[in-house]
Amino acid sequence: MPGSYFMPPVNLIERGALRKVGRWARSMGGRRALVVASLGAFGESQGGSVLAALEEEGLQGSVWAGVGPNPTDRMVAEGVDRYRSCGCDFLIAVGGGSAMDCAKAVGLVVSGGGAIADYEGLHRSTKDLPLLVAVNTTAGTGSEVTNAAVITDTKRHVKMTILDWRITPRISVNDPELTVSMPPSLTASTGMDALSHAVEAYVCRQASPITDALAYKAVELIFRWLPRVFREGSDLEAREGMCHAAFLAGMAFSNSGLGYVHALSHPLSARYDLPHGLVNAVLLPPVERYNLPVAASRLGGLAAAMGAALAWHSERENAERALKAVEDLRRELGLPGRLASLGVKAEDLPELALEASREIVGKGNPREASAAVLEQLYRDVF
């Protein structure tokens, strides 16, 4: 909805922010939470930290550490069952984008009934969700502030994109202390995910002065802090910088839209169960090179945010410098630049491109492309 802007009413971004969750949840009427976390012992541990923060304020909760990477409709159904059987009245997601997307989907089904597939597309809900708190433990997805969720349909083997203003969390939490445990590889891929959000938001058709400001500052912060935090993961100043960067990038794309980087990324992640940020890092340069004929001024502007612009160069020349800066950053972070190295099969590319052409997130790309052109973009980095 152009001209409409959505964001959580409460956003906590500081060291130790997790300790404030209970007080804010209680003030908004929460009493018993389903804490949605990642699979395994690590998710249980993160969920336990959230429960401790709730208990300090006299609130109760139950941890469900049941969300894997690229959350599925089956995980959503299991989360709905746990929410109802535990007598919960609000949701807390703790983790990265997978946990948060799954919690959003659980909230949709809990409030509106049916199955999560009923909500695929744009603004399909008719009822408000329960209170949703999103505690972010990465610095990249932006899901803690967005009105978007991506859930894998296990029957069709496709990713369902859900865009709905009602799934915007009520409280977002970015505590840099929670991100210190990320290994360098995850720090790199989630950081490049944030960069892809910011760049796509800046060049997309629905960009506005508000989203431009958010996206530009996000790019500036990413190029400042991501290399540093990749080298030294315990650097809390750099971690905090990346929390702000990912938050701003999430706010930008949630209110502007994305493009073909994400349209091409979703089918790959669904079919091969690949990390979303890693795929975006591969796809960002070829997509923006394709956009260059219609987006040179925009990309040239971002070169300044990247520290790559030269005042005496043309917009086109600075746009080229921006593309090179993105490639240089990817290499500095040790991320792959070819799809084949991720296990993608050449014979799958035509079908993947057709799926990508149907992705709603690609509609905002500044330059239109057929399925054949999208297939060529895959092949450019195969």
Secondary structure as UniProt FT lines:
FT   TURN            2..3
FT   STRAND          10..13
FT   TURN            15..16
FT   HELIX           17..20
FT   HELIX           21..27
FT   TURN            28..29
FT   STRAND          32..38
FT   HELIX           40..55
FT   TURN            56..58
FT   STRAND          60..67
FT   HELIX           73..85
FT   TURN            86..87
FT   STRAND          90..95
FT   HELIX           97..112
FT   HELIX           116..119
FT   STRAND          121..122
FT   STRAND          131..136
FT   TURN            143..145
FT   STRAND          148..153
FT   TURN            154..157
FT   STRAND          158..163
FT   HELIX           165..167
FT   STRAND          171..174
FT   HELIX           176..178
FT   TURN            179..181
FT   HELIX           184..203
FT   TURN            205..206
FT   HELIX           209..231
FT   TURN            233..234
FT   HELIX           236..256
FT   HELIX           260..272
FT   HELIX           276..305
FT   TURN            306..307
FT   TURN            311..312
FT   HELIX           315..332
FT   TURN            333..334
FT   HELIX           340..342
FT   HELIX           346..348
FT   HELIX           349..357
FT   HELIX           360..364
FT   HELIX           371..380
//
